[in-house]
Each structure stands twice: as structure tokens, then as C-alpha cells.
Amino acid sequence: MSASTQPQNSATSDNERIIFAPADKIAKVSFEFFPPKTPAMEQKLWSTIEHLRPLAPCFVSVTYGAGGGTQAQTLETVKRIRNKTDLEPAAHLTCVGASRGEIDDVARAYWDAGIRHIVALRGDPPKTDGRYHPHPDGYAYASDLVAGLKRVANFKVSVAAYPEVHPQADSAAADLDNLKRKLDAGAHQAITQFFFNPDDYLRFLDRARAAGISQPIIPGILPITNFERTVEFAKMCGAKVPDWLAALFNDLNDEPVARGFVAAATAVEQCRYLQTRGVEEFHFYTLNRYELTAAICRMLRTPGLDRVTEAKKNTQDEARL
Ligand SMILES: Cc1cc2nc3c(=O)[nH]c(=O)nc-3n(C[C@H](O)[C@H](O)[C@H](O)COP(=O)(O)OP(=O)(O)OC[C@H]3O[C@@H](n4cnc5c(N)ncnc54)[C@H](O)[C@@H]3O)c2cc1C
């Protein structure tokens, strides 16, 4: 574009402003990881944590494998995060396949290890008949688990919420009642299942507020690394994949760079749209990869990014003196 064709009055005097970020919005963020199964995966997780740590997340959570299979790895991973970093770790805990006593013992082990934040979930059954059958002496639903955890110790508890309704819920209203039960049982906040249409989340938030829920409901954001797998996963958890999103990723299987740009741009757009409607906090499903999440957080401006920028500026100022 030549100088004469540049739009008039478009220059900003605020040269310090990061290009895409609204100057008055700082995003609070948190990150989800899964426990590694092999030494190579462990290395990858720690590299991811090191790259995302400077972004100053409010907390980082570690999942509990489907069927409750990763109990030991989840505990080890959150303990290591607590002992080796300044991050607040949150341990996911599910009701699957365990008695109340066994789950309470796991909770006590977390408390004794200094872990104060639990993401309390019902969990999904191991693949048998696909239906959920609670352990005969177990917690039947996440709301029962929240109450049980609160009896063990004064944990900070997060729970799951479903903007597009949990697939096994009797109705949207029943699902919302369930969310309220979990929060009334003592949960501090909810984190949502991922979604791709931000209006689904905003409508859900409106319904939750109308139902008297005042606690934070943090949107869960999934940066897309593999579109086909995302579609499969979305089917299982009842999240819609809009046609426009499929069109954006069409034919990008062998184009990792373009795919990464599209994934970052769509997630940033989604978060920015939510920011303009007052949402200030985002939870990222990182899948133990840092690249996309770090790029998205930079563009949203996180408190940590400001600190990094400030530190660089101070170093430059000192060099000039
Ligand atoms: C942020 C987040 C993190 C997750 N992390 C994990 C993880 O680490 N490990 C894992 O295995 N899974 C995880 N999941 C998946 C989760 O376990 C599944 O979605 C599971 O099917 C439901 O868990 P919940 O805690 O939402 O269950 P609940 O809140 O108990 O709800 C389960 C279903 O039962 C219904 N329900 C609840 N109470 C009643 C009642 N009294 N009567 C009738 N129906 C009722 C609800 O409407 C819903 O349909 C996560 C999901 C999210 C959103």
C-alpha cells in the first residue's frame, strides 16, 4: 500500500500498545495438563510448563485418567508442580470405580502434600456398556464428591459445567440444577467443557446467572492441534463443531504451519469476542503442548506477559544509562 492510499487518522499515538490487545483488557488464564505416561511425555510436559509458567496462570490443573487410571501419576505430577514451581496446582479427582473411603484417602493424600485445589468430577466409565454405574459405596455424582471433599478438608474446589449440556443430562434445566448443586455443596468455581460458538457460552452464562449462580464460570478453550481428533472428541462430549470451523481447517492436514495460524486465530477471536462481553478469565486445554496456547495468551495479554515486557524495558533502560 502506498503512503497516499493509507487510510487517514488510523495512526495510534500509543506506540507501546501490543498490536491486537485491547489496552484496557488483561486476560487471566489457567492451563490444563494430563499426567505423562512415558519419560518422553514427561519431558514434553515439563518443557510445556516451563514455557507457560511466565504467563502467570491463576492455576494449572492435572487431569485424572478416564476410569480413574492415573491416580498415582496425577498425584506425582501435582506434587512436582507444587515443589518445583511457584504455580498453584489443581488435581482433578473423579468418583469412578472407588469407594467413598478410597476417594477420601486420595483427597487426604493431596491435602498432606500441600495441594489445596481439587477439580471434582464424576468422571466417565471405562468402556463397558458406556453407562455410568457408581461404585456401590461410592459417590454417585460430582455434587456428592464436592460435599465429601469439603468434609475431608477446606479445599478450593472447581467443578465442570457444560454450555451445550452434558450428553447424559435429562434436560438443559436439570443440568443447570446439577451445576447449582455442585456450587451450593461448596465448589468455588466452574470450568466449562470446550465449545466453539462463544454465544453458546454467553447464553449459558445468562441462564446460570438467572438461576442464581454467582460463582465464576470459566470458559474452557481448546486450541485445535488436530482437527479430526477434535471432531471425535467433540462428539463424545456433546460439543458442536460448526461448519465454518470445519471449512477453515479443510485440507490443512499436511500444512502444519497454516493449521497453527488458523488454530491460533480462531481461539484468539473466540476469546476476544468473550472479552468484549466482559469475560476476563480463560482455561486452556493445552494437551501438554505450549506453542499454540502461549501464542494465544500473548495476543490476549496476560499479566505475566506484561511482566515480561516490563522486565525487558527495564533492561533496555538500564543499558541506555
Ligand atoms: C473442566 C473439565 C475437566 C474434566 N476432567 C476430567 C478428568 O480429569 N478425568 C475424567 O475422567 N473426566 C474429566 N472430565 C469429563 C467428566 O468426567 C465427564 O464429562 C463426566 O461425564 C461428567 O462429569 P461431571 O463432573 O460433570 O459429572 P456430574 O456433575 O455428576 O454430572 C454427570 C451427569 O449426571 C447428571 N446428574 C447429576 N446429578 C444428578 C442427579 N442427582 N440425578 C440425575 N442426574 C444427575 C448431570 O446432569 C450430568 O448429565 C472433565 C470435564 C470438564 C468439563
The ligand as an SDF file (V2000), in Angstrom:
LIG
                    3D

 53 58  0  0  0  0  0  0  0  0999 V2000
  -13.2430  -28.9490   33.0630 C   0  0  0  0  0  0  0  0  0  0  0  0
  -13.4180  -30.4400   32.9040 C   0  0  0  0  0  0  0  0  0  0  0  0
  -12.4140  -31.2880   33.3770 C   0  0  0  0  0  0  0  0  0  0  0  0
  -12.5530  -32.6820   33.2660 C   0  0  0  0  0  0  0  0  0  0  0  0
  -11.5510  -33.5020   33.7240 N   0  0  0  0  0  0  0  0  0  0  0  0
  -11.6980  -34.8430   33.6960 C   0  0  0  0  0  0  0  0  0  0  0  0
  -10.7010  -35.7170   34.2440 C   0  0  0  0  0  0  0  0  0  0  0  0
   -9.6590  -35.2760   34.7290 O   0  0  0  0  0  0  0  0  0  0  0  0
  -10.9160  -37.0620   34.1870 N   0  0  0  0  0  0  0  0  0  0  0  0
  -12.0640  -37.5880   33.6570 C   0  0  0  0  0  0  0  0  0  0  0  0
  -12.2130  -38.8250   33.6630 O   0  0  0  0  0  0  0  0  0  0  0  0
  -13.0340  -36.7820   33.1150 N   0  0  0  0  0  0  0  0  0  0  0  0
  -12.8660  -35.4380   33.1260 C   0  0  0  0  0  0  0  0  0  0  0  0
  -13.8580  -34.6270   32.6090 N   0  0  0  0  0  0  0  0  0  0  0  0
  -15.0210  -35.2350   31.9750 C   0  0  0  0  0  0  0  0  0  0  0  0
  -16.1420  -35.5370   33.0030 C   0  0  0  0  0  0  0  0  0  0  0  0
  -15.7050  -36.5210   33.9220 O   0  0  0  0  0  0  0  0  0  0  0  0
  -17.3420  -36.0450   32.2300 C   0  0  0  0  0  0  0  0  0  0  0  0
  -17.9040  -35.0150   31.4690 O   0  0  0  0  0  0  0  0  0  0  0  0
  -18.4000  -36.7800   33.0570 C   0  0  0  0  0  0  0  0  0  0  0  0
  -19.2840  -37.4490   32.1630 O   0  0  0  0  0  0  0  0  0  0  0  0
  -19.2630  -35.8680   33.9160 C   0  0  0  0  0  0  0  0  0  0  0  0
  -18.5700  -35.3700   34.9860 O   0  0  0  0  0  0  0  0  0  0  0  0
  -19.2330  -34.2110   35.9130 P   0  0  0  0  0  0  0  0  0  0  0  0
  -18.2940  -33.9580   36.9990 O   0  0  0  0  0  0  0  0  0  0  0  0
  -19.6960  -33.1040   35.0850 O   0  0  0  0  0  0  0  0  0  0  0  0
  -20.4890  -35.0480   36.4710 O   0  0  0  0  0  0  0  0  0  0  0  0
  -21.8110  -34.6050   37.2330 P   0  0  0  0  0  0  0  0  0  0  0  0
  -21.8110  -33.1710   37.5760 O   0  0  0  0  0  0  0  0  0  0  0  0
  -22.0170  -35.5940   38.3370 O   0  0  0  0  0  0  0  0  0  0  0  0
  -22.9190  -34.8260   36.1130 O   0  0  0  0  0  0  0  0  0  0  0  0
  -22.9550  -36.0360   35.3540 C   0  0  0  0  0  0  0  0  0  0  0  0
  -24.3220  -36.2010   34.6930 C   0  0  0  0  0  0  0  0  0  0  0  0
  -25.2670  -36.5930   35.6770 O   0  0  0  0  0  0  0  0  0  0  0  0
  -26.3580  -35.6820   35.7260 C   0  0  0  0  0  0  0  0  0  0  0  0
  -26.7380  -35.5980   37.1430 N   0  0  0  0  0  0  0  0  0  0  0  0
  -26.0540  -35.0520   38.1520 C   0  0  0  0  0  0  0  0  0  0  0  0
  -26.6860  -35.2130   39.3240 N   0  0  0  0  0  0  0  0  0  0  0  0
  -27.8190  -35.9030   39.0550 C   0  0  0  0  0  0  0  0  0  0  0  0
  -28.8910  -36.4140   39.8390 C   0  0  0  0  0  0  0  0  0  0  0  0
  -28.9400  -36.2490   41.1620 N   0  0  0  0  0  0  0  0  0  0  0  0
  -29.8820  -37.1050   39.2120 N   0  0  0  0  0  0  0  0  0  0  0  0
  -29.8360  -37.2990   37.8720 C   0  0  0  0  0  0  0  0  0  0  0  0
  -28.8520  -36.8450   37.0560 N   0  0  0  0  0  0  0  0  0  0  0  0
  -27.8560  -36.1590   37.6520 C   0  0  0  0  0  0  0  0  0  0  0  0
  -25.7970  -34.3730   35.1530 C   0  0  0  0  0  0  0  0  0  0  0  0
  -26.7990  -33.5320   34.6220 O   0  0  0  0  0  0  0  0  0  0  0  0
  -24.8780  -34.9180   34.0780 C   0  0  0  0  0  0  0  0  0  0  0  0
  -25.5960  -35.2850   32.9340 O   0  0  0  0  0  0  0  0  0  0  0  0
  -13.7230  -33.2270   32.6690 C   0  0  0  0  0  0  0  0  0  0  0  0
  -14.7200  -32.3660   32.1660 C   0  0  0  0  0  0  0  0  0  0  0  0
  -14.5830  -30.9910   32.2830 C   0  0  0  0  0  0  0  0  0  0  0  0
  -15.6290  -30.0740   31.7320 C   0  0  0  0  0  0  0  0  0  0  0  0
  1  2  1  0
  2  3  1  0
  2 52  2  0
  3  4  2  0
  4  5  1  0
  4 50  1  0
  5  6  2  0
  6  7  1  0
  6 13  1  0
  7  8  2  0
  7  9  1  0
  9 10  1  0
 10 11  2  0
 10 12  1  0
 12 13  2  0
 13 14  1  0
 14 15  1  0
 14 50  1  0
 15 16  1  0
 16 17  1  0
 16 18  1  0
 18 19  1  0
 18 20  1  0
 20 21  1  0
 20 22  1  0
 22 23  1  0
 23 24  1  0
 24 25  2  0
 24 26  1  0
 24 27  1  0
 27 28  1  0
 28 29  2  0
 28 30  1  0
 28 31  1  0
 31 32  1  0
 32 33  1  0
 33 34  1  0
 33 48  1  0
 34 35  1  0
 35 36  1  0
 35 46  1  0
 36 37  1  0
 36 45  1  0
 37 38  2  0
 38 39  1  0
 39 40  1  0
 39 45  2  0
 40 41  1  0
 40 42  2  0
 42 43  1  0
 43 44  2  0
 44 45  1  0
 46 47  1  0
 46 48  1  0
 48 49  1  0
 50 51  2  0
 51 52  1  0
 52 53  1  0
M  END
$$$$
